[in-house]
Amino acid sequence: MAFEPVLTSFVREPNAYTLDFYLQRARGYEGLRKALTLQPNDLIEMVKASGLRGRGGAGFPTGLKWQFVDKKTEPRYIACNADESEPGTFKDHVLMERNPHLLIEGCVISCYAIGAKVAYIYIRGEFFHVQQILEAEIEKAYKAGFLGKNILGSGFDCDVYVHRGAGAYEAGEETALIESLEGKRAQPRIKPPFPAVAGLYQKPTAVNNVETLCNVPPIVLNGPEWFAGMGPEKNGGPKLFCISGHVKRPGVYEASMHTTLRELIYGEPFAQGMAGGKKFKAIIPGGSSVPLLLDEQLDTPASFDGVQKAGSLLGSAGLIVLDETVCMVWLAMNLLHFYRHESCGKCTPCREGGNWLYQLLQRVEAGEGRMKDIDLLFGVANNIVGKTLCAFGDAAATPVLTTLKLFRHEFEAHVKEGRCTLPSEWRAKHPVLAGHH
Amino acid sequence: MSFHPQMEYAPAQFHRSQRKLADEGPPFAYTPDNQAKFDENVTRYPADQRKSAILFALYLAQGQQGYITGNAMTFVAGQIGCSRADVEDVVSYYTMFYTKPVGKRVLNVCRTLSCALLGAERVTEALSAKLGIKPGQTTPDGEFTLIEVECLGACDRAPVVMVNDDWHERLAPEQAGQFIDDLKARGAAAFTGCHLKVET
């Protein structure tokens, strides 16, 4: 049976983002109508039965997350994580821009399920153009009675607000997002207590990714079995894959998690193969924070469990495809520039270690490295892993550890030859000017 | 800046903790319009959690004045009901707040992996050569500021440049110089916008 897109069926049609289109073509707000006739607990059980796993990166079961929310304390909150900042990830961007009502509907149903009256959509500051669409559509949903007081005559009240961030990758971590929502620096909290017990304003909070919440209305409409049946066991439902890098047709593609990584890269409906006739070198399958996979591992299904079995993680499903022109030392350096810049600075291993790693990589890449620098890289990276409050530390060390594991010979060649062995034409001609300040 | 026992000292580098905060600047207060926007925004949060509106309040201040001065921070602290130090804490953390004057158009070139794979480093070089400034600097006429930023979340349309709040996508290095001319001549019309929006 051919796969029917659920979340992105209409995204390329004109006016797909409008309320009228959503109501007429996409069975808009029918899920909400049905959800309001159910008991909140039954909704949570339904999402649990569907096996929906968080689409933000960790893959934690959404139903369980909602079940853990402390139902004795009032008020409770939904915080929607729209701080999409993981390099290589751009699926929520498309969803919010082209299908905002699906997210709004998902927010209201989720609020009803955990007994919250307010959902905050924390959107990254750079997505101002998306925020404008989202806010205009929220306004229309209020006027049409899908938000506000006494929604659809059910007596349930719910408000959805957009909260604009201001440029911080770390705000995508759930407790850091809550801190940022409270008007502080986006730095993670010590867990426990988990947000389900003491989250926003120390009240019970469920933090869910945009794509996760967008999956909720279809589950309510079509039932948990339909959702679970769409993919491998424990990896049900439609999934958005963001493919970027050296492919012919980069973009967001919706598929079941039966689809293999190879199909996603080479398949006709997907990225259609490598650009410019170049050879495939490696892929980062889940946003910049996960280990690389090589050609022989591409036949693994692109599911949470499948990619993990192959030795990496599906993460946020941001597939960055690398061709033979990519120098792996440069790649690690580029990503460490990112992590060094974005580290929130709370934990010393990540704040200082990231900077050390970047400096070492810079030295090796410039051809001024020594053999012992390679071991030092390994040592510093291993001293970050597992020693920080949030997963950022591990994420920052991963690009170094994975390139060292698979491409150590490239590091050694840099040291031996005293220069970058693969200075591709798409890179800066004068590294001092671009990127290495 | 390194204190690692096995690593030599490298030249001092830009680091978040070394940022200097703004000078006091001219006296600051919201325009009536901005004041109304702030008063509305603050109602979105519980009455005892006004601090949640701090990012919005700072965006308003920055929109009004171009960058955030010491006086603006004091003003925002008064609006929120927190200390000036609390506001400085936030301003110094988030990259989208400027504490120094910036050009009329701020060119934010994405430099992270997916954009870099398709030539973002060379886009920066081309823009830099065209404008005669290095990343982080502003042209003498105050028109352009060039900044390199980390992943903007549109990796399929690489390389991406964000100009203030507008997007320009798939900017090839060879087109970068022409893009500046186009921007000077046609203003906002020069932007591709988000490619998905093009169809509507």
Interface residues (C-beta under 8 A of the other chain):
Chain A: V11 R12 E13 P14 N15 Y17 P75 E84 S85 E86 P87 G88 T89 F90 D92 H93 V94 E97 R98 R124 G125 E126 F127 F128 H129 V130 D159 Y161 H163 R164 G165 A166 G167 A168 Y169 S180 L181 E182 G183 K184 R185 A186 Y201 C242 I243 S244 G245 H246 P250 G251 V252 I284 S288 G318 I320 L322 V326 L331 N334 L335 H337 F338 H341 E342 C344 G345 E352 N355 W356 Q359 L360 K372 L376 V380 W426 R427 A428 K429 H430 P431 L433 A434 G435 H437
Chain B: M1 S2 F3 H4 Q6 M7 A10 Q13 F14 H15 R16 S17 R44 P46 Q49 K51 S52 A53 I54 L55 F56 L58 Y59 I80 C82 D89 V90 Y93 Y94 T95 M96 F97 N108 R111 T112 L113 S114 A116 L117 L118 G119 E121 R122 T124 E125 S128 K134 P135 G136 E148 V149 E150 C151 L152 G153 A154 C155 D156 R157 A158 M162 D165 D166 W167 G193 C194 L196 K197 E199 T200
